[in-house]
Amino acid sequence: MLIFKNAVLKPVMEELQEKGGNLLFVKDTGIYLMAEKGAYRDGRKVNIAYAEDFDPRLPENEDWYENAGLEVGYDDFGESFGQDCWGTFIRQVIDLGYDVFIEVTENKIRAGYIKP
């Protein structure tokens, strides 16, 4: 199960609330969530919410690639979640400080929130 901590996810959710669009669930260099219409700086997204233990920029996550393969498979992907999905998390993440989990199986992707 992937955990997205509130501290990194809240700015992404605020962008979604402000600009709309889709929430993108991505596995390439790390596993992360980002706003489709999010801001860029120097050609890179400003707000990216890496799943806990899957941020390749952190030295303690040096095994992120192998762990990502075990968690979601080795192929890179991008899934688009519309407002019908992420809209249910706005209040919990922005106002109540909840974390979000995503669980990936062979047949489905399931998401929910975790009370602090």
Residue frames as qw, qx, qy, qz and C-alpha x, y, z in Angstrom:
[[0.000, 0.889, 0.457, 0.000, 0.00, 0.00, 0.00],
 [0.404, 0.354, -0.001, 0.843, 1.27, 3.45, -0.92],
 [0.280, -0.767, -0.440, 0.373, 0.95, 6.26, 1.62],
 [0.288, 0.567, 0.125, 0.762, 0.88, 9.92, 0.61],
 [0.357, -0.416, -0.502, 0.669, 1.53, 12.06, 3.66],
 [0.060, 0.898, 0.426, -0.092, -0.55, 15.18, 4.13],
 [0.291, -0.742, 0.157, 0.583, 2.47, 17.50, 4.23],
 [0.222, -0.236, 0.644, 0.693, 3.41, 16.67, 0.63],
 [0.153, 0.442, 0.831, 0.301, -0.09, 16.01, -0.70],
 [0.013, 0.760, 0.457, -0.462, -1.83, 19.14, 0.56],
 [0.006, 0.569, -0.265, -0.778, -0.14, 21.55, -1.94],
 [0.022, 0.035, 0.845, 0.532, -1.13, 19.23, -4.81],
 [0.005, -0.588, -0.808, 0.050, -4.74, 19.11, -3.61],
 [0.012, -0.721, -0.199, 0.664, -4.79, 22.90, -3.23],
 [0.001, 0.318, -0.561, -0.764, -3.67, 23.21, -6.87],
 [0.014, -0.293, -0.906, -0.304, -6.42, 20.83, -7.92],
 [0.021, -0.697, -0.615, 0.369, -8.99, 22.81, -5.95],
 [0.015, -0.673, 0.057, 0.738, -7.80, 26.07, -7.52],
 [0.143, 0.452, -0.569, -0.672, -7.18, 25.00, -11.12],
 [0.865, 0.229, 0.166, -0.414, -9.28, 21.87, -11.63],
 [0.479, 0.530, -0.679, -0.167, -8.18, 19.16, -14.00],
 [0.933, -0.103, -0.336, -0.083, -7.12, 15.64, -13.18],
 [0.527, -0.678, 0.510, -0.047, -4.99, 14.15, -10.44],
 [0.721, 0.479, -0.497, -0.065, -2.21, 12.15, -12.06],
 [0.806, -0.442, 0.391, -0.031, -0.93, 8.98, -10.40],
 [0.582, 0.709, -0.397, -0.020, 2.50, 8.28, -11.89],
 [0.814, -0.404, 0.351, 0.227, 5.24, 5.69, -11.65],
 [0.682, 0.665, -0.182, 0.246, 8.43, 6.59, -13.49],
 [0.416, 0.338, -0.534, 0.654, 11.25, 8.11, -11.46],
 [0.136, -0.007, 0.642, -0.755, 9.49, 7.41, -8.17],
 [0.130, -0.541, -0.808, -0.195, 5.80, 7.00, -7.43],
 [0.074, -0.216, -0.261, 0.938, 3.88, 10.22, -7.04],
 [0.172, 0.762, 0.624, -0.011, 0.71, 12.27, -7.42],
 [0.195, -0.218, 0.099, 0.951, 0.56, 15.63, -9.17],
 [0.392, 0.672, 0.370, -0.508, -2.02, 18.06, -10.50],
 [0.626, 0.443, 0.503, 0.398, -2.45, 17.91, -14.25],
 [0.213, 0.861, 0.180, 0.424, -2.73, 21.70, -14.39],
 [0.628, -0.671, -0.102, 0.380, -0.11, 22.35, -11.72],
 [0.078, 0.965, -0.214, -0.128, 2.48, 25.11, -11.84],
 [0.885, 0.227, -0.035, 0.406, 5.89, 24.66, -13.47],
 [0.192, -0.927, 0.277, 0.164, 9.24, 26.17, -12.58],
 [0.069, -0.624, 0.725, 0.282, 12.30, 25.61, -14.77],
 [0.557, 0.228, -0.673, -0.431, 10.39, 23.02, -16.79],
 [0.307, -0.069, -0.922, 0.225, 9.44, 20.93, -13.74],
 [0.478, -0.655, -0.489, -0.322, 6.24, 20.60, -11.74],
 [0.091, -0.592, 0.416, -0.685, 6.40, 22.65, -8.56],
 [0.601, -0.287, 0.515, -0.540, 4.20, 20.39, -6.44],
 [0.682, 0.137, -0.695, -0.184, 4.72, 16.65, -6.58],
 [0.667, -0.463, 0.395, -0.430, 3.57, 14.38, -3.77],
 [0.431, 0.333, -0.838, -0.023, 5.82, 11.33, -3.63],
 [0.863, -0.358, -0.296, -0.197, 4.52, 8.22, -1.92],
 [0.515, -0.730, 0.433, -0.118, 6.27, 7.54, 1.35],
 [0.686, -0.333, 0.606, 0.227, 9.54, 5.63, 0.67],
 [0.686, 0.425, 0.501, 0.312, 9.33, 6.21, -3.11],
 [0.154, 0.980, -0.075, -0.104, 10.99, 9.61, -3.50],
 [0.895, 0.202, -0.031, 0.397, 14.22, 8.82, -5.38],
 [0.203, 0.807, -0.204, 0.517, 15.78, 12.15, -4.37],
 [0.563, -0.696, 0.318, -0.312, 16.16, 10.96, -0.78],
 [0.242, 0.510, -0.823, 0.066, 19.19, 8.81, 0.05],
 [0.425, -0.126, 0.794, -0.417, 17.20, 6.61, 2.42],
 [0.779, 0.386, 0.294, -0.397, 15.06, 5.52, -0.56],
 [0.032, 0.559, -0.713, -0.421, 17.93, 4.07, -2.60],
 [0.206, 0.065, 0.970, 0.114, 15.91, 0.85, -3.11],
 [0.461, 0.398, 0.244, -0.755, 12.87, 2.72, -4.43],
 [0.478, 0.353, -0.566, -0.572, 13.04, 1.12, -7.90],
 [0.271, 0.024, -0.962, 0.010, 13.01, -2.47, -6.69],
 [0.128, 0.294, 0.729, -0.604, 10.35, -1.66, -4.08],
 [0.450, 0.389, -0.037, -0.803, 8.22, 0.13, -6.70],
 [0.425, 0.205, -0.780, -0.410, 8.39, -2.91, -8.93],
 [0.157, -0.152, -0.944, 0.248, 7.12, -5.07, -6.12],
 [0.179, 0.384, 0.505, -0.752, 4.40, -2.57, -5.21],
 [0.514, 0.618, 0.176, -0.568, 3.00, -1.57, -8.63],
 [0.845, 0.406, 0.286, 0.199, 5.06, -3.39, -11.27],
 [0.560, -0.326, 0.262, 0.715, 8.19, -2.38, -13.16],
 [0.321, 0.521, 0.491, 0.620, 6.54, -0.65, -16.11],
 [0.031, -0.149, -0.156, 0.976, 6.18, 3.13, -16.02],
 [0.012, -0.596, -0.757, -0.267, 2.61, 4.40, -16.10],
 [0.086, 0.004, 0.186, -0.979, 0.37, 7.38, -15.60],
 [0.088, -0.542, -0.833, -0.067, -3.23, 7.10, -14.47],
 [0.089, -0.283, -0.055, -0.953, -5.62, 10.02, -14.55],
 [0.142, -0.486, -0.802, 0.317, -8.14, 10.46, -11.73],
 [0.047, -0.572, -0.341, -0.744, -10.93, 12.93, -12.38],
 [0.219, -0.379, 0.322, -0.839, -12.68, 15.13, -9.85],
 [0.825, -0.284, -0.242, -0.424, -15.15, 12.34, -9.09],
 [0.840, -0.086, -0.424, 0.327, -12.19, 10.58, -7.45],
 [0.447, 0.114, -0.353, 0.814, -9.97, 13.31, -6.00],
 [0.267, -0.533, -0.100, -0.797, -12.89, 15.57, -5.09],
 [0.777, -0.498, -0.358, -0.144, -13.75, 13.22, -2.27],
 [0.755, -0.184, -0.295, 0.556, -10.34, 13.90, -0.68],
 [0.186, 0.642, -0.015, 0.743, -10.26, 17.70, -0.79],
 [0.499, -0.735, 0.032, -0.458, -11.84, 18.32, 2.62],
 [0.921, -0.367, -0.044, 0.122, -10.05, 15.43, 4.31],
 [0.746, 0.151, -0.044, 0.647, -6.61, 16.46, 3.04],
 [0.193, 0.554, -0.012, 0.810, -6.82, 20.25, 3.05],
 [0.420, -0.644, 0.017, -0.639, -9.08, 20.89, 6.03],
 [0.854, -0.467, 0.052, -0.223, -8.63, 17.85, 8.26],
 [0.115, -0.740, 0.663, -0.012, -4.99, 16.88, 7.64],
 [0.926, -0.007, 0.359, -0.113, -5.62, 13.30, 6.50],
 [0.170, -0.424, 0.776, 0.435, -3.09, 11.20, 4.61],
 [0.797, 0.352, -0.091, -0.482, -4.17, 9.27, 1.50],
 [0.511, -0.265, 0.801, 0.167, -3.45, 5.66, 0.57],
 [0.690, 0.443, -0.317, -0.476, -3.48, 4.02, -2.83],
 [0.627, -0.199, 0.753, -0.004, -3.50, 0.27, -3.19],
 [0.513, 0.501, -0.478, -0.507, -2.72, -1.24, -6.58],
 [0.704, -0.057, 0.706, -0.051, -3.65, -4.80, -7.51],
 [0.293, -0.009, 0.777, 0.558, -3.60, -6.60, -10.81],
 [0.088, 0.556, 0.769, 0.304, -7.26, -5.72, -11.40],
 [0.132, -0.894, -0.358, -0.236, -7.87, -2.38, -9.71],
 [0.290, 0.274, -0.332, 0.855, -6.63, 0.74, -8.00],
 [0.439, -0.727, -0.526, -0.042, -8.23, 1.56, -4.66],
 [0.237, 0.384, -0.266, 0.852, -7.78, 4.83, -2.77],
 [0.492, -0.731, -0.469, -0.057, -8.84, 6.10, 0.62],
 [0.047, 0.748, -0.296, 0.592, -7.79, 8.38, 3.41],
 [0.661, -0.196, -0.605, 0.398, -6.21, 7.82, 6.79],
 [0.358, -0.896, -0.160, -0.211, -7.26, 9.82, 9.81],
 [0.306, 0.615, -0.508, 0.520, -4.34, 11.51, 11.57]]
